C-alpha cells in the first residue's frame, strides 16, 4: 500500500524530456538511446569510444597518470545532464552517474582498485550556499561505497578570485592555482588516488589538485569525471566558445 501511494504522489519522469516513466530508470527509452550514443562516440584524439578513452588533459600531463570519463561535454544532451547534476539535487541522477562511473573505473583499474583511495574537487562555499550541495562530494561518496575503497579529503578551498566558468583560459589557470591548498593535519591512507569531478574543461583545477596530491606523497593519480571537453588534434576551442558552454551550467 505504501509503495502504491508513493507511486501516486511521486510520479517519476525522464530527467531530460519529462516523459512519465514506468520503472526506476533516469531516462525514457528515446533519451536513454541518445545518452548511450554519447559513450560510443569516438574520442577525437585517440579514436576509442569515450568509456575506453584514457587521454589526459594537456594541462594535467605529467601529474595525472590516467583518466576515465563517461562522455564528452559537447553535445546538447551532455550539457543538460551536467547542468542538472550541478544545479539540481536529484538523487536518481546522482545514483545513475555513480553507477556508470564505478563500472568504468572497475573496467579501467580492475583488481588494483583496492590500492586506491578516492577524493574530489571541493565545491566553493558560495556555490554550496547557492545550490545546497556539493555534487563532486556526492559523486565521491557514492564511488567510495560502490568500489569499497576509502574516501579521503586532502584539499580545501583557499582564497578565490572569481568563478572559473566566467574566466578565460589564462585567468582560470591562475585562479585554480590560488583557490586550493592541502588541509592541515591530514593523513594520507594510500599510495594511489582517484581524483573525482563532475566535468573537466581546461583541466586547470584537476591539474592543481593533482600537483597538491603529488606533494602529499601520492605516486599515482587517476582522474575520473562524468564529462570532459573534447580533445582535438591540431585544434583548440576559442576561449569565447568554451566560456559560452560553461556559462550555461
Secondary structure, 3 states (H helix, E strand, C coil): CHHHHHHHHCCCECCCCCCECCCCCCCCHHHHHHHHHHHHCECCCCCCEHHHCCCCCHHHECCECEEEEEEECCCHHHHHHHHHHHHCCCHHHHHHHHHHHHHHHHHHHHHHHHHEEEEECCCCHHHHHHHCCCHHHHHHHHHHHHHCCCECCCEEECCCCCCHHHCCHHHHHHHHHHHEEECCCCCCCCCEEEEEEEEECCCHHHHHHHHHHHHCCCCEEEEEEEEECCCECCECCCHHHHHHHHHCC
